[in-house]
Amino acid sequence: MATIWEFSIQGEMVKIGERKRPRLTRHGCNEPYRDRYWCPKLRWFRKESCPFANRRECENFNAMCGCV
């Protein structure tokens, strides 16, 4: 039976299932994987990269404007 793989960021490494590679982005936001971008807040992939520079900007925007 096949297992479900998990995408996670652990320190300076990105873990994709059993594979590992160095993290490409500074904060882990918009970490590319094929033609998608990882969002650590949603814990899922987005079609387009996030317009925010880091997770703190994203959290500040949500605090001021509500959930996006």
N, C-alpha and C positions, 0 to 999 in steps of 0.2 A: 504494500500500500504506500502510495506517495505521501510525503509530508508537505505541509504548507510552509513555504519559506517566509521569512520575516525580514523586513528592511529596518535596520537600526544604525544609529551612530553611537559609537563607543570611543570616546576620547578623540584621537586623530584618525581613527579607522571607521570606514563604512562597512557594515556587514550586510550582505545580501544573501540570505540563505546560509550556505556554508562557505561562500566566497567572501574575501575581504579585499579592500582597496583603500588607499589613502583618501582622506576627506579632501574635496576640492574647494569647498567654500569655507569661509572663516567661522560662521556661526551655525552651519548645518541647514540653514534655510536655503531653499532653491537648489538643493543638492541634485545634480542631474542623474537621471537613470533612463537610458534610451531616449525617448522623445518626451519624457515627463519630468516634473520637478517635485521633489519631496518637500512637504510642509510638515514640520515637526509639531505644530499646533494642532492640525487636523489629523496627524498621523496617517496621511494618505497622500497620493500623488495628484498634482494639478497639471492641466494641459499647458498653461502658460506660467512663466515665472512670476513670483510675487513682486509687487512694486515696492515693497518695504526693504530697507537695507539689512534689517536684522529682526529678531523676534521681539525685542523691546518696542520697536516702532509699531509693529503689528499689535501688540498688547495695548499700547497707548491709544492707537486709533480705535480699537474696539472699546476701550474704556470711555472715550469721548463720544463715539458715535453709535455704540451698540454693536450687537453681533452682526457680522458680515456674512 
